[in-house]
Amino acid sequence: MTTKQLQEIPYSVLDLATVVEGQTPADSFRHSLDLARKAEELGYKRYWLAEHHNMPSVASSATSVLIGFIAGGTKTIRVGSGGIMLPNHAPLIVAEQFGTLASLYPDRIDLGLGRAPGTDQLTAMAIRGENMHGAHHFPTDIKRLQQFFSADNADSKVRAIPGEGLNIPIWVLGSSTDSARVAAAMGLPYAFASHFAPTYFMEAIKLYRENFRPSKELSEPYVLACVNVIAAETDREAERLSTSVKRMFMGIVTGKRSLLQPPVDSMDDIWNIYEEQAVNQMLTYSFIGSPGKLEKDVLSFVEKTGVDEIMATSHIYDHQARLKSYEIFSNVFR
């Protein structure tokens, strides 16, 4: 892998509309739009938002609504879901929502689909009701979506209006080998959640590539990897900024979630050795550091994985520091 080849790799953004301590979801939405406009200016290819529920620090629960807000405030960047948790919704409703988005913003909308609930089991039960086993129907539901988007569905008794006949790229999202098999069998692009579930990343993308079946949507396998990025002018400052995401992941590990906390100089008095190990394992695929360190680490990652695209998510407390982090990251690919 050469620097020139690295420059040819698309780079994108994953946003959870993170709510920071002392602010509101409304503040998060304004910051998301500001970041999307900055990302567009910096040459980022996509801006995806992820569906989550019952999480104090994540405000992207009404994902399709937020996608419309971001797409409406930008001009060229692709906007989409990373992802919509398909078993939470009837495929027809997803087709209508994304058909509406694609009609409003032609050739700019991506539909990334996951099968996890995006929340805890109690909340999933409140969302899914009788469809609690909907994850088992994931491949079938994707095919139903494809049918609703197809022009051939015009003679069906159930149609997606708008949506029918529109070219809306569908992605399979996942954090396990099961999702890799689905993406490979259906010939769809595959986005892996290596930013929080690194364990099966290498195994899953290998399985996906080896079992990929070309389709009318995609002739060759395409792997997008989502990673954590915390960049600053110095390694020391980046490490300090990273304590916010470490505290967020610690909340996941301990079950004590909270709004995104401000950075601290040291985590020593905040976590114990077991919590530290658990958090660091989840953050395996994270790029934390200065411009020089980032470029070296990203190049090594691409050489090792051969990914086709990298998507960065950055849980940084200060909005201006977050914007700067994405600017530094974009320079790696220039």
Order of alpha helices (4+ residues) and beta strands (2+ residues): alpha-beta-alpha-beta-alpha-beta-alpha-beta-alpha-alpha-beta-alpha-beta-alpha-beta-alpha-alpha-alpha-beta-alpha-beta-alpha
